[in-house]
Amino acid sequence: MKLKKLAIVTTLTLSLFGFNQMNADAASTTHTVKSGDTFWNIGKRYGVSVTALMKVNNRSTSLLYPGQRLVIPQSITAAEKDLLARLVYAEAKGEPYAGKVAVATVVLNRVDHAEFPNTVTGVIHERYSNGGYAFTPVQNGHINQVADAESKRAVEEALAFRGQGSGSLFFYNPAKISNTWILSREVTVTIGNHKFAK
């Protein structure tokens, strides 16, 4: 009986070690916590959500201690960050910073939602059955403009914020809409000239 228990405990320990090693191997890097670090600023620095950061490190509280090592999970690729920043720049030029973060958040919410493509590139380049694109800058070519620093910063903040918030899946400028279908969606917040909805 004792031998059977020892075999079960040994197998369980090796399985847990292997699982933790797989998680560590899947991560792109680690971070050593410094004084003043928070999950929020670490998430913004690496472009990962606070939720994902806490989950991969098996944390249920936000307490951090200098010297701790955190596994940083994979985020979106550099090319996807650039594409998302260019979309934010094209869609929210002249809008408040919070509106830029909210535009990036809409794209990330769509990636995580079952009714939309599951990649940033797929969401941004999604075409409708009528031949149009989900985002006007893709259709008119403005997506090809280089993003400014504020749009890039907004993307990093949206990545850290991912999985939180009101779940907005759409945004529009009421003064510029041609399809009134969007007016049937529940408005979650208004920022600048944009209404965000789900």
C-alpha positions in Angstrom: 0.0 0.0 0.0 2.8 2.4 0.9 4.6 1.6 -2.3 1.5 2.4 -4.3 1.1 5.8 -2.5 4.8 6.5 -3.2 4.3 5.7 -6.9 1.3 8.0 -7.1 3.0 10.9 -5.3 6.1 10.5 -7.5 4.0 10.4 -10.7 2.0 13.5 -9.6 5.2 15.4 -8.7 6.8 14.6 -12.0 3.6 15.6 -13.8 3.4 18.9 -12.0 7.1 19.6 -12.7 6.6 18.8 -16.4 3.5 21.0 -16.6 5.3 23.9 -14.9 8.4 23.4 -17.2 6.1 23.4 -20.3 4.6 26.7 -19.1 8.0 28.2 -18.5 9.2 26.9 -21.9 6.2 28.4 -23.7 6.9 31.8 -22.2 9.1 34.2 -24.1 11.0 35.6 -21.1 11.1 36.1 -17.4 11.1 39.3 -15.3 12.8 39.9 -12.0 10.5 42.1 -9.8 12.0 45.4 -8.7 10.8 47.7 -6.0 7.7 49.6 -7.2 6.8 47.0 -9.8 3.1 46.1 -10.2 1.4 43.6 -12.4 -0.1 46.5 -14.3 3.3 48.2 -15.2 4.9 44.8 -15.9 2.0 43.9 -18.2 2.3 47.3 -20.0 6.1 46.8 -20.4 5.8 43.4 -22.0 2.4 43.9 -23.8 0.6 41.2 -21.9 -2.6 41.3 -19.9 -2.5 41.4 -16.1 -5.0 38.5 -16.1 -2.6 36.3 -18.2 0.4 37.4 -16.2 -1.2 36.4 -12.9 -2.6 33.2 -14.3 0.7 31.9 -15.8 2.4 32.6 -12.5 -0.3 31.0 -10.4 -1.0 34.2 -8.5 -4.4 35.1 -6.9 -3.2 38.3 -5.3 -1.4 41.3 -6.7 1.3 41.3 -4.0 4.8 41.3 -5.5 8.2 41.3 -3.7 11.5 42.5 -5.1 13.6 39.6 -6.4 10.6 37.4 -7.4 10.9 36.0 -10.9 7.8 36.1 -13.0 7.2 34.1 -16.2 6.0 36.5 -19.0 3.5 34.7 -21.3 3.5 35.0 -25.0 1.8 38.1 -26.3 0.8 39.1 -29.8 3.7 39.4 -32.3 5.6 42.6 -33.0 4.0 42.6 -36.5 0.5 42.4 -34.9 1.4 45.2 -32.5 2.5 47.4 -35.3 -0.7 46.6 -37.4 -2.9 47.3 -34.3 -1.1 50.6 -33.6 -1.5 51.6 -37.3 -5.2 50.8 -37.0 -5.5 52.9 -33.8 -3.6 55.8 -35.5 -5.9 55.7 -38.5 -9.2 55.2 -36.6 -8.6 57.5 -33.6 -6.3 60.3 -34.9 -7.4 63.4 -33.0 -9.3 61.4 -30.4 -8.4 61.4 -26.6 -5.8 58.9 -25.5 -8.5 56.9 -23.7 -10.3 56.6 -27.0 -7.1 55.2 -28.6 -6.8 52.6 -25.9 -10.5 51.7 -26.3 -10.1 51.2 -30.1 -7.3 48.8 -29.5 -9.3 47.1 -26.8 -12.2 46.5 -29.3 -9.8 44.6 -31.6 -8.5 42.5 -28.7 -12.1 41.8 -27.5 -13.0 40.6 -30.9 -9.9 38.3 -31.0 -11.2 36.7 -27.7 -14.9 36.5 -28.9 -16.2 33.4 -30.7 -18.0 35.4 -33.5 -14.8 37.0 -34.8 -11.4 35.8 -36.2 -9.0 34.7 -33.4 -6.0 36.8 -34.4 -5.3 40.5 -34.5 -4.5 40.3 -38.2 -7.7 38.3 -38.9 -9.9 40.8 -37.0 -8.3 43.9 -38.6 -8.5 42.4 -42.2 -11.9 40.8 -41.8 -14.1 41.1 -44.9 -17.9 41.0 -44.9 -20.0 39.1 -47.4 -20.8 42.4 -49.2 -17.0 42.8 -49.9 -16.5 45.6 -47.4 -14.0 45.5 -44.5 -14.6 45.6 -40.8 -12.5 48.8 -40.5 -12.6 51.7 -42.9 -8.7 52.3 -42.8 -8.2 48.9 -44.3 -10.6 49.7 -47.2 -9.2 53.2 -47.9 -5.5 52.3 -47.3 -4.9 54.5 -44.3 -3.9 51.4 -42.4 -0.6 51.7 -44.2 0.4 55.0 -42.4 3.1 54.7 -39.8 1.6 54.8 -36.2 2.7 57.6 -33.8 4.2 57.0 -30.4 0.9 57.6 -28.6 -0.9 54.9 -30.7 1.8 52.5 -29.9 1.6 53.3 -26.2 -2.2 52.9 -26.4 -1.8 49.4 -27.8 0.6 48.4 -24.9 -2.0 49.7 -22.4 -4.8 47.9 -24.1 -2.8 44.6 -24.0 -2.3 45.0 -20.3 -6.0 45.8 -19.8 -7.1 42.8 -21.9 -9.9 40.8 -20.5 -11.2 43.6 -18.3 -13.6 46.4 -19.0 -17.1 46.4 -20.5 -16.5 44.1 -23.4 -17.0 46.6 -26.2 -16.9 44.9 -29.7 -17.7 47.9 -31.9 -17.1 51.6 -32.1 -18.5 54.3 -34.3 -18.7 58.0 -34.8 -22.4 58.9 -34.8 -21.8 61.8 -37.2 -20.2 59.5 -39.8 -22.3 56.3 -39.8 -24.0 55.1 -43.0 -25.3 51.8 -41.6 -27.8 52.3 -38.8 -27.6 48.7 -37.7 -24.9 49.8 -35.2 -27.4 51.9 -33.4 -29.1 48.7 -32.2 -26.1 47.8 -30.1 -25.8 48.6 -26.4 -23.5 51.6 -25.9 -20.9 50.9 -23.2 -19.1 54.2 -23.2 -18.6 57.4 -25.2 -15.0 58.8 -25.5 -14.5 61.8 -27.7 -16.4 61.4 -31.0 -16.6 57.7 -30.7 -19.4 55.6 -29.1 -18.3 52.1 -28.0 -20.8 49.2 -28.0 -21.3 45.5 -27.6 
